[in-house]
Amino acid sequence: MKKKMIIGYCRISTARQNIDRQERNILARYPDAKIYKEVYTGTKIDGRKSWNMLYKLVKSEAEKQDITIVFDSVSRMSRNADEGFELYKELYSIGVRLVFIKEPHINTDTYKEQLNKQIKLDTSTSDKAEAKLMNSIAEALNTYMMDLAEKQIKLAFEQSEKEVADLRKRTAEGLLTAKLNGKQVGRVEGRKYESKKAKTAKERIIKISKTFEGNLADAECIEMLQISRNSYYKYKAEIKAEMSC
C-alpha cells in the first residue's frame, strides 16, 4: 500500500500581501499538509523556486506515494490559462490528486468522476449496422463528456488569467488618471534616489572614517560596517561629491 503525501502550496505576488490566510485555509482541511509558500510576481510557473522544488519532489515520488496537492484557489497554481491547464493534465496523468478549495468543481476527483460516468450503451445486438451505430453513439457521448470536463477546468484557469489582465488594466488607468490630475507618477527624471541602507551606511562612514570625522582606516571601516569593498568606495566617492557641491 502506498504512503500518502499531502502538500499545500501558497503564493502571493508581493511581500505586502498576507500569505497566512491561504495557509490557514489549507491546514483547516488538511492539518497534516506540508506547506510550500513563496512570494512571486509574474504569471510564468518556471520562475517559482518553491513550486519548482515541490514539482521535482512530486515527479520523483508519484509512483511510490499517493500525492495530493492543495491550493486555496486555482490562481495560486497558475494565472496563465494554457500553462495551468497543461500542468493540470500532466499531474493528473501521473496520478497526483489536485484540490482547489475555492473551485472544488475542478478537483481531479471531480474530473475523474466525470470520466468514470462515461455512458456505456448495449452494443451486443447481432445486427452489425445497429451495433456500429450504437458504438458510434457511445463514443460520441464519451468524447463529449470528457471535453465538457476539460472545458470546465480550462475555464477556471482562463478566469484566473483574466483577473491578472483586469488588474493590470485598472492599474494603468489609475496611473493615467493620476497623471492627468497633475500628480507625479514614478520617479522624477534627473533626481537621484537613495535607499535607506545606503543613506545609513554613508552617515556611519562620515562618522568613523579618518577621511572625514573619524579615525578608522578604510579596511577597518569596511570590517565594522560589514559591507563590500565596492559599496564602501562607491559611498565614499558619493560623500566627497556631495560635500564638494
N, C-alpha and C positions, 0 to 999 in steps of 0.2 A: 504493500500500500504506500502510495506517495505521501511525502510530507507536505504540509500546507505552508505557503508563504503569502503573507498579506502585506502589501506595500501601499502607503499613502503618498501621493505626490501633490505638493503645494507650490504655487508660484505666484509672485507678484511682479508688477512691472517696474516699480520704483521703491526705493527704501522708505519713502514717506508713507507707503501703504502698510496696512497691518495684515500679516500673514496668519495670525493666531486664529482668526475665525475659521479659515479653511481647515486648519489642523484640528480644531475642536469638533467641527462637523464630521470629519473623518473618524476621529477617535471615539466619538459618541456612538457610532455604529460598528466600528471595528477597533476595539480598545487594544488589540494585540498588534495593530499595524505598525510597521517600521516606517517612519516618516522621512521622506526626502523633500527638501524645500530649497528654494533659491529665489533671488531677485534677478529678473532678466527682462530687458526691454527689447522687443522685436517679435516677429512672427515666425522666424525660422527655428525649427527644432534643433538643428545641428549645433547651435551656439550655446545650448544649455548644459552646463557642466554636471549638475546634479542629475538631470534627466539622462544624460549620456552614461553616467555611472549606473543608474537604475536599469537602463536599456541593455547594457552589456551583461549585467547580472541576470536579468530575465532571460536573455537569449541563451546564456550558458546553462541555466538551471531549469528551463522549461520542460525538458524531457524527464528530469529527476523529481520535480516538485510540482504540486498544483499551485499555480501562482494567480493571485488576484491583485490587480492594481486599482486603487480607489482614487477618484478625483472629486473635488467639491462640485465642479461643473466641467462641461466639455471644453470651455475656453481655457481651462488650466492645462489641458492636454495639447491643444493646438488652436491657433487663431487663423490658420491657413487651411481652407476647406479641402483642397486636393491633397495636401501633405497629411493632414489629420486623418482623412478617410483611408488613405493608403496605409498609414501606420496602424489604424484600427484593424484593417483586414489582415495585415501581416501578423499582428499579435494574436488575433483570433485564430489564424491558421496554425499557429504553433501551440494552441491550447491555453493561452492566457485569458483569464476572465477579467473583463473590464467593467467597472462600476462607476456610474456618474450620478452622484447624489441628487442633483437638481434636474437631471434628464434621464430618469430610470427607464424611459421607453426605448432608449438606445443601448442599454446594458447588453453585453454579449449574451447573457442568459435569455433576454427577451428576443434577441436576434435568432439564437439557436432554437428557441421555442417556435418561432415562425417557420424556420426551415423544417422542423420536425412535424409541422402540421401540413406538410405538402399533401395535396389531395391525391389519393390513390383510387383509381376507378377500376371496376371489374373488367379486365380485358381477356377473360377466359372464354369468350364466345368462340364458337367453331367457325363462324363466318369471318373470313380473312379481311374483307372490306370493312366490316363493322369493328373488328379488333384493331385494325390500323387506325380507324377514325378515333376510337376510344383512347388509343395510345397517344395520338396527336393532341387530343383534348387535355389529357392528363399532363403531358409535357408542357403544353402552353400554360396551364394553370400553375404548375410548379414554378416555371420561369417567372411568371407574373408575381407570385408571392415572394420569391427571392428578390426580385427587382424592387418590389414595394418596400421590403425591409431595408434594403440598401439605400433606397431613396430617403427614408426617414433618418438614417444615420448621417448621410451626406448633408441633408438639410440642416441638421443641428450644427455641423461644422461650418456650413455656409453662414448661418446666423451669427456664429461667433466671429467669423471674419468680417461680417457686415458691421458688427459693433465697433471693431477697430477702425474701419473706414469712416463710420459716423463720428467717432471721437476725434479723429484727425481733422475731419471737415469742420466740426464745431470749434476746435482749437484754432484753425486757420481763420475762421470767420470772426472769432473773438479777438485775435491779434489785429485783423484788418479794422474792426470796429474801434479798437483802442487807438490805432494809428490815425484813423480819420478824426478821432476826437482830440488829437493833439498829444496823446500820451507817448512817452518813449517806449519803444518796443525793442528789446535786445540791447546790446552794448552800444555805447556812443562811439562813433568812429573817431579814432585818434586818441581816445582815452585809455590809459593803461590801468588794468585791473590786477589787484594783488590778493593772493589767497591769505587767509588768516594765519596759516602755518608760516608762510614766507615773511609776513609782517612781524610775527613774534620772533622768528629767528634773527631778523635784521636788528630788531630792538636789542636783543641779547648780545649780538656781535658788537654793536656800538659800545655797550657797557663793559664787555670783557676783553675785547681785542686791544692790544697796545697800539694798533694803528689809529685808534680813536680814543676812548676814555679809559680803557682797561690796561692790564699789564700782562696779558697772556699772548704767547706766540700763536701763529696760525694753526700749527699742529695741535696745540693744547685746546684751542677753541673748537676745532673740528671734533676732537675726542669728547669734550664736555657737551657740545650740542648734539652729538650723535647724528650728524648729517654727512652727506657725501662731500668729497673734496670739490667736485664740480659745483654743487649747490652753494657751498661756502664761498668760493671765489666769485661766483656769479652774484650772490647777495652783497659781497664786499664791494664789488665794482659798481653795483647799483647804488649803494650807500654813498660812495665817493661822488658819483654823478649827481645824486640828489643834493649833496652838500655844496657842490660847485655851482648849482643853479642860483 
